[in-house]
Amino acid sequence: MQNQYYDQAGAAQAPYPPQPGYGQPVTYARTEVVVTNIKMPFWSMVAFMIKWTIATIPAMILLFFIGVGLVFLSSMFLAGVGAALQGLTR
């Protein structure tokens, strides 16, 4: 005997949701969401924006060091190419 599952209204449900057959493609409906309003108190929004601003500081520091590293690597590469080209012209 199978176990019966009941929803909140008390109606009997199947023990498992129906499964698609093997080898058959499963398609899902594409849904879009449009946000039309956010109900948030003003000072909560201000606090959120301040936290958001503070959270960008470590990200900017990280991006700065990545940029410095890229400039360093590209300058070393170009210096090597320049030295190699100068050696060919002598």
Secondary structure, 3 states (H helix, E strand, C coil): CCCCEECCCCCEECCCCCCCCCCCCCCCCCCCCCCCCCCCCHHHHHHHHHHHHHHHHHHHHHHHHHHHHHHHHHHHHHHHHHHHHHHHHC
